[in-house]
Amino acid sequence: MTACIIGWAHTPFGKQDAETVESLITRVAAEAMAHAGLEPADVDEIVLGHFNGGFSAQEFTASLVLQTSPDLRFKPATRVENACATGSAAIHQGLKSIAAGKARTVLVVGVEQMTTTPGPEIGNILLKASYLPEDKDTEAGFAGVFGKIANPYFQRWGDQSDALARIAAKNHRNGVENPYAQMRKDFGYEFCRTESDKNPFVAGPLKRTDCSLVSDGAAALVLADMPTSLRAPRAVAFRGAAHVQDFLPMSKRDILKFEGGAKAWQMALAEAGVTLGDLSFVETHDCFTIAELIEYEAMGLVPEGKGASAILEGMTEPDGKLPVNLSGGLKAKGHPIGATGVSMHVLTAKQLAGEAAGIQHANPKLGGIYNMGGAAVANYVSILERVR
């Protein structure tokens, strides 16, 4: 263990008309530093996760964090990006600075404002996270990319419609008590399973309830080295952290296996010295329900092709063998691209610190996080444990 999370902040996710990228950044940056008990002058480095890709006219955003306080002026600040795993990429940049002895404390912010962009443009922007020579003409944007994953999965392993509806229903039910969630409504299995005017097919076998939400929002956390963390009011340590990058073209890999995700899980668990069975819960990247299904297999919860069994047998329910997405996941919580990975780490830290209110797991010991960019291209896994 070389670093801990010692403070955090999180805005509600959803349509934030009264906010800007700048106001979202400065809000969570100030709150995270205060929660960590730090003054801005105590921060050694700043890392901003911001995907953008056309969502914001302001492309050069790293220094917007300095708007939080004059005492942040002249601090090193860098924006990082790795598609939908941008938030985790920012965290890993901070971890590396601490491990290298270049910083004692790092302020990490993740942000995105998507809802001010017209719908058709949103699809085009998100499609940039795929391999355009192969995917540029995909209908329904990135949903279409995952429709191209769902179709062959159904062909290889059978109709998964019941399992996908169960995943959607679980995550919507979990999100009801999450105060940060964009959609706090329990739709129930029947609604998620049934095609209707309110739940039409979007891409292949994926319906609207199988797709994550277009969102605005921000989250921030403070990383600190171990000596600093042991003096902090709270400390949630990284027992393991892994990043694996895979080929961008889906044609170069078996897209039904999420092999990069599986490798990242293996590396992070080995570094932590634990097994998947030691984890109390997992926050995983359910940009689409078919992704969560395949991720059950990639993390090693069930064998290849048996992802449906994890949800149909209740393994990933809040009272199951390994609760998954107690927050409601991207499906209910929302998915502001640059903020998502930071949000996953903040909510996992809150769980381990016993501060997760209505979504609190009973007596959690270890939490796992899987955040991916593209279709299992950028793969980040963290294993967190409270030490203080």
C-alpha positions as CSV (number, residue, x, y, z in Angstrom):
1,M,0.0,0.0,0.0
2,T,1.5,3.3,-1.1
3,A,-1.5,5.6,-1.0
4,C,-4.9,6.2,0.5
5,I,-8.0,8.2,-0.2
6,I,-8.4,10.6,2.7
7,G,-11.3,12.8,1.5
8,W,-13.9,13.1,-1.2
9,A,-16.9,14.9,-2.7
10,H,-19.6,14.1,-5.2
11,T,-22.4,16.1,-6.9
12,P,-25.7,14.6,-7.8
13,F,-25.6,13.2,-11.3
14,G,-28.2,14.2,-13.9
15,K,-29.2,17.3,-15.8
16,Q,-27.4,20.3,-14.2
17,D,-28.6,23.3,-16.2
18,A,-27.4,25.8,-13.5
19,E,-23.9,24.4,-13.5
20,T,-20.9,24.6,-15.9
21,V,-17.8,22.4,-16.2
22,E,-16.0,25.1,-14.2
23,S,-18.5,25.3,-11.4
24,L,-18.8,21.5,-11.1
25,I,-15.0,21.3,-10.9
26,T,-14.5,24.0,-8.3
27,R,-17.5,22.7,-6.2
28,V,-16.1,19.2,-5.7
29,A,-12.5,20.3,-5.4
30,A,-13.3,22.6,-2.5
31,E,-15.4,20.0,-0.8
32,A,-12.9,17.2,-1.2
33,M,-10.1,19.2,0.3
34,A,-12.2,20.3,3.2
35,H,-13.3,16.7,3.8
36,A,-9.7,15.6,3.8
37,G,-8.8,18.4,6.3
38,L,-6.4,20.0,3.9
39,E,-5.9,23.6,2.9
40,P,-5.3,24.2,-0.9
41,A,-1.7,25.1,-0.1
42,D,-1.2,21.5,1.2
43,V,-2.0,20.0,-2.2
44,D,1.1,19.0,-4.2
45,E,-0.4,18.0,-7.5
46,I,-3.8,18.2,-9.4
47,V,-5.1,15.7,-11.9
48,L,-8.3,16.3,-13.8
49,G,-10.2,13.6,-15.6
50,H,-12.3,15.2,-18.4
51,F,-13.3,13.2,-21.5
52,N,-15.0,16.1,-23.4
53,G,-14.5,15.1,-27.0
54,G,-16.9,17.9,-28.0
55,F,-19.2,18.2,-25.0
56,S,-17.5,21.4,-23.9
57,A,-16.3,24.4,-25.9
58,Q,-13.5,24.8,-23.3
59,E,-11.0,22.1,-24.3
60,F,-8.1,23.2,-22.1
61,T,-9.5,22.5,-18.6
62,A,-6.7,21.3,-16.3
63,S,-6.2,24.8,-14.9
64,L,-9.9,25.3,-14.1
65,V,-9.2,23.4,-10.9
66,L,-7.1,26.4,-9.8
67,Q,-10.2,28.6,-9.9
68,T,-11.1,26.9,-6.6
69,S,-8.5,28.8,-4.6
70,P,-5.6,31.3,-5.3
71,D,-3.5,28.9,-3.2
72,L,-3.7,26.3,-6.0
73,R,-1.9,28.7,-8.4
74,F,1.5,27.3,-9.6
75,K,0.6,23.7,-8.6
76,P,1.2,21.2,-11.4
77,A,-2.1,20.3,-13.0
78,T,-2.7,17.8,-15.8
79,R,-5.8,16.7,-17.6
80,V,-5.9,13.0,-18.5
81,E,-8.3,11.0,-20.8
82,N,-9.0,7.4,-21.5
83,A,-12.5,7.3,-22.8
84,C,-15.1,6.1,-20.2
85,A,-12.2,5.1,-17.8
86,T,-10.9,8.7,-17.7
87,G,-11.7,9.1,-14.0
88,S,-9.7,6.0,-13.1
89,A,-6.9,7.1,-15.4
90,A,-6.7,10.4,-13.4
91,I,-6.5,8.4,-10.1
92,H,-3.8,6.2,-11.4
93,Q,-1.8,9.2,-12.5
94,G,-2.0,10.5,-8.9
95,L,-1.0,7.1,-7.5
96,K,2.1,7.0,-9.7
97,S,3.2,10.5,-8.5
98,I,2.9,9.4,-4.9
99,A,4.6,6.1,-5.5
100,A,7.5,8.0,-7.2
101,G,7.8,10.3,-4.3
102,K,6.9,13.4,-6.4
103,A,3.9,14.2,-4.3
104,R,2.5,13.6,-0.8
105,T,-1.0,14.7,-1.7
106,V,-2.9,14.7,-5.0
107,L,-6.2,16.3,-5.7
108,V,-8.1,14.2,-8.4
109,V,-11.2,15.6,-10.0
110,G,-13.5,14.0,-12.6
111,V,-16.1,16.0,-14.5
112,E,-18.4,15.9,-17.5
113,Q,-21.3,18.0,-18.7
114,M,-23.1,16.1,-21.5
115,T,-26.8,17.2,-21.4
116,T,-26.2,20.6,-23.0
117,T,-25.2,18.8,-26.2
118,P,-28.0,17.9,-28.7
119,G,-28.8,14.2,-28.7
120,P,-27.5,13.2,-32.2
121,E,-24.2,14.9,-31.4
122,I,-23.9,13.0,-28.1
123,G,-24.0,9.7,-30.1
124,N,-21.3,10.9,-32.5
125,I,-19.1,12.1,-29.6
126,L,-19.4,8.8,-27.7
127,L,-18.7,6.8,-30.9
128,K,-15.2,8.3,-30.9
129,A,-14.4,5.9,-28.1
130,S,-14.7,3.0,-30.7
131,Y,-12.5,2.1,-33.6
132,L,-13.9,4.4,-36.3
133,P,-12.5,2.5,-39.4
134,E,-14.7,-0.3,-38.3
135,D,-17.5,1.3,-36.3
136,K,-18.1,4.8,-37.7
137,D,-21.3,3.8,-39.5
138,T,-22.7,2.0,-36.5
139,E,-26.4,2.9,-35.9
140,A,-27.4,4.1,-32.5
141,G,-23.9,5.2,-31.6
142,F,-22.1,3.5,-28.8
143,A,-25.3,1.6,-27.9
144,G,-24.9,0.1,-31.4
145,V,-21.4,-1.0,-30.6
146,F,-22.6,-2.9,-27.5
147,G,-25.5,-4.2,-29.6
148,K,-22.8,-5.7,-31.8
149,I,-21.5,-7.4,-28.7
150,A,-24.9,-8.6,-27.4
151,N,-25.9,-10.2,-30.7
152,P,-23.0,-12.7,-30.9
153,Y,-23.2,-13.3,-27.2
154,F,-26.8,-14.4,-27.6
155,Q,-25.8,-16.5,-30.6
156,R,-23.0,-18.2,-28.7
157,W,-24.6,-18.6,-25.2
158,G,-28.4,-18.3,-25.8
159,D,-31.0,-15.6,-25.3
160,Q,-29.9,-13.5,-22.3
161,S,-33.0,-11.2,-22.2
162,D,-34.1,-12.4,-18.8
163,A,-30.7,-11.9,-17.3
164,L,-30.3,-8.4,-18.8
165,A,-33.6,-7.3,-17.4
166,R,-32.7,-8.6,-14.0
167,I,-29.5,-6.6,-14.1
168,A,-31.3,-3.5,-15.1
169,A,-34.0,-4.0,-12.4
170,K,-31.4,-4.7,-9.7
171,N,-29.4,-1.5,-10.5
172,H,-32.5,0.7,-10.7
173,R,-33.7,-0.7,-7.3
174,N,-30.3,-0.2,-5.8
175,G,-30.2,3.4,-7.0
176,V,-33.4,4.4,-5.3
177,E,-31.6,5.2,-2.0
178,N,-28.5,6.7,-3.6
179,P,-28.8,10.5,-3.1
180,Y,-26.4,11.1,-6.0
181,A,-28.3,8.9,-8.5
182,Q,-29.8,10.5,-11.6
183,M,-32.7,8.0,-11.8
184,R,-34.0,7.0,-8.4
185,K,-36.9,4.9,-9.5
186,D,-37.5,1.1,-9.1
187,F,-38.8,0.1,-12.5
188,G,-39.1,-3.6,-11.7
189,Y,-38.3,-6.6,-13.7
190,E,-41.4,-6.8,-15.9
191,F,-40.9,-3.2,-17.2
192,C,-37.2,-3.8,-17.9
193,R,-38.0,-7.2,-19.6
194,T,-40.9,-5.9,-21.8
195,E,-40.6,-3.9,-25.0
196,S,-42.9,-0.9,-24.9
197,D,-43.2,2.7,-26.1
198,K,-41.4,3.7,-22.9
199,N,-38.8,0.9,-23.3
200,P,-38.1,0.4,-27.0
201,F,-35.3,-1.6,-28.5
202,V,-32.3,0.7,-29.1
203,A,-29.7,-1.6,-30.6
204,G,-29.9,-5.3,-31.3
205,P,-31.4,-7.0,-28.2
206,L,-30.7,-3.9,-26.0
207,K,-33.7,-1.9,-24.9
208,R,-33.6,1.6,-23.3
209,T,-33.4,0.1,-19.8
210,D,-30.2,-1.7,-20.9
211,C,-28.4,1.6,-21.5
212,S,-26.7,4.0,-19.1
213,L,-27.7,7.6,-18.9
214,V,-26.5,10.9,-20.4
215,S,-25.4,12.9,-17.4
216,D,-23.7,16.0,-15.9
217,G,-21.7,15.7,-12.7
218,A,-18.4,15.7,-10.9
219,A,-16.6,13.8,-8.2
220,A,-13.3,14.5,-6.5
221,L,-11.0,12.8,-4.0
222,V,-7.7,13.4,-2.3
223,L,-4.9,10.9,-2.5
224,A,-2.2,10.9,0.1
225,D,1.0,8.9,0.9
226,M,0.9,6.6,3.9
227,P,2.5,8.9,6.5
228,T,0.1,11.7,5.6
229,S,-2.9,9.2,5.5
230,L,-2.2,8.0,9.0
231,R,-2.6,11.5,10.3
232,A,-5.9,12.1,8.4
233,P,-9.4,11.8,9.8
234,R,-10.0,8.7,7.6
235,A,-8.0,6.6,5.2
236,V,-9.1,4.1,2.6
237,A,-6.1,2.3,1.1
238,F,-5.4,0.9,-2.3
239,R,-4.6,-2.8,-1.6
240,G,-4.2,-3.3,-5.4
241,A,-4.5,-1.3,-8.5
242,A,-4.1,-2.5,-12.1
243,H,-4.4,-0.9,-15.6
244,V,-4.5,-3.1,-18.7
245,Q,-5.0,-1.6,-22.2
246,D,-6.3,-3.9,-25.0
247,F,-6.6,-3.5,-28.8
248,L,-9.1,-0.9,-29.9
249,P,-10.5,-2.8,-32.9
250,M,-13.0,-5.4,-31.8
251,S,-12.0,-7.5,-34.8
252,K,-8.5,-8.1,-33.2
253,R,-9.9,-9.9,-30.1
254,D,-12.8,-12.1,-28.9
255,I,-15.0,-9.3,-27.8
256,L,-17.2,-11.7,-25.7
257,K,-14.5,-12.4,-23.2
258,F,-13.3,-8.9,-22.0
259,E,-9.8,-10.3,-21.7
260,G,-8.3,-7.0,-20.7
261,G,-10.8,-6.7,-17.9
262,A,-10.0,-10.3,-16.8
263,K,-6.3,-9.6,-16.8
264,A,-6.7,-6.4,-14.8
265,W,-8.8,-8.2,-12.2
266,Q,-6.1,-11.0,-11.9
267,M,-3.3,-8.4,-11.5
268,A,-5.1,-6.3,-8.9
269,L,-6.2,-9.2,-6.8
270,A,-2.7,-10.7,-6.9
271,E,-1.2,-7.4,-5.8
272,A,-3.7,-7.2,-3.0
273,G,-3.1,-10.7,-1.9
274,V,-6.7,-11.6,-1.9
275,T,-9.3,-13.5,-4.0
276,L,-12.6,-12.4,-5.5
277,G,-14.3,-14.2,-2.7
278,D,-12.6,-12.0,-0.1
279,L,-14.4,-8.9,-1.5
280,S,-17.5,-7.5,0.3
281,F,-18.9,-5.8,-2.8
282,V,-18.0,-4.6,-6.3
283,E,-18.7,-1.4,-8.3
284,T,-18.5,-2.4,-12.0
285,H,-18.9,-0.6,-15.3
286,D,-22.5,-1.3,-16.4
287,C,-22.5,1.2,-19.3
288,F,-24.9,-1.4,-20.8
289,T,-26.4,-4.4,-19.1
290,I,-24.6,-6.8,-21.4
291,A,-21.3,-5.3,-20.2
292,E,-22.1,-6.1,-16.5
293,L,-23.1,-9.7,-17.6
294,I,-19.8,-10.3,-19.3
295,E,-17.9,-8.6,-16.5
296,Y,-19.3,-11.2,-14.1
297,E,-17.3,-13.7,-16.1
298,A,-14.2,-11.5,-16.5
299,M,-13.9,-10.9,-12.8
300,G,-14.1,-14.7,-12.2
301,L,-17.4,-14.8,-10.4
302,V,-18.8,-17.4,-12.9
303,P,-17.3,-19.3,-15.8
304,E,-17.3,-18.1,-19.4
305,G,-20.8,-18.1,-20.8
306,K,-22.4,-18.4,-17.4
307,G,-22.8,-14.7,-16.7
308,A,-26.6,-15.0,-16.5
309,S,-26.3,-17.4,-13.6
310,A,-24.8,-14.7,-11.4
311,I,-27.9,-12.5,-11.6
312,L,-30.5,-15.2,-12.0
313,E,-29.3,-17.0,-8.9
314,G,-29.1,-13.8,-6.9
315,M,-25.3,-13.8,-6.4
316,T,-25.0,-10.0,-7.2
317,E,-28.0,-8.8,-5.3
318,P,-27.4,-6.7,-2.2
319,D,-27.8,-9.8,0.0
320,G,-26.0,-12.1,-2.4
321,K,-22.5,-13.7,-2.5
322,L,-21.0,-10.6,-4.1
323,P,-23.2,-7.5,-4.3
324,V,-22.6,-5.6,-7.5
325,N,-23.4,-1.9,-8.0
326,L,-25.0,-1.1,-4.7
327,S,-24.9,2.5,-5.9
328,G,-27.2,1.7,-8.8
329,G,-24.3,1.6,-11.2
330,L,-24.0,3.7,-14.3
331,K,-27.4,2.4,-15.2
332,A,-29.2,4.3,-12.4
333,K,-26.6,6.6,-11.0
334,G,-25.7,8.1,-14.4
335,H,-22.5,8.2,-16.5
336,P,-20.9,11.6,-16.9
337,I,-17.9,10.2,-18.7
338,G,-14.9,11.9,-17.0
339,A,-16.5,11.7,-13.6
340,T,-17.5,8.0,-13.6
341,G,-14.2,6.4,-12.4
342,V,-13.7,9.0,-9.7
343,S,-17.4,8.5,-8.6
344,M,-16.9,4.7,-8.4
345,H,-13.9,5.2,-6.1
346,V,-15.6,7.8,-4.0
347,L,-18.7,5.6,-3.4
348,T,-16.5,2.6,-2.6
349,A,-14.5,4.6,-0.1
350,K,-17.8,5.8,1.4
351,Q,-19.0,2.3,1.8
352,L,-15.8,1.2,3.5
353,A,-15.9,4.2,5.8
354,G,-19.5,3.4,6.8
355,E,-20.7,6.7,5.2
356,A,-22.9,5.4,2.4
357,A,-26.2,6.0,4.1
358,G,-29.2,4.3,2.4
359,I,-27.0,2.1,0.2
360,Q,-24.6,1.1,3.0
361,H,-23.4,-2.5,2.9
362,A,-23.3,-4.2,6.3
363,N,-19.7,-4.3,7.7
364,P,-17.7,-4.2,4.4
365,K,-14.0,-5.1,4.5
366,L,-12.8,-4.9,0.9
367,G,-14.3,-3.2,-2.1
368,G,-13.5,-3.9,-5.8
369,I,-13.9,-1.5,-8.7
370,Y,-13.8,-2.1,-12.4
371,N,-13.9,0.9,-14.7
372,M,-13.5,0.5,-18.5
373,G,-13.0,2.7,-21.5
374,G,-14.4,1.8,-24.8
375,A,-15.5,-1.8,-25.3
376,A,-13.1,-3.3,-22.7
377,V,-10.2,-1.4,-24.2
378,A,-9.0,0.6,-21.2
379,N,-9.4,-1.6,-18.1
380,Y,-8.8,-0.4,-14.5
381,V,-9.3,-2.4,-11.3
382,S,-8.9,-1.2,-7.8
383,I,-9.1,-3.1,-4.5
384,L,-9.8,-0.8,-1.6
385,E,-9.6,-1.3,2.2
386,R,-10.2,1.0,5.1
387,V,-7.2,1.4,7.3
388,R,-8.3,4.4,9.4
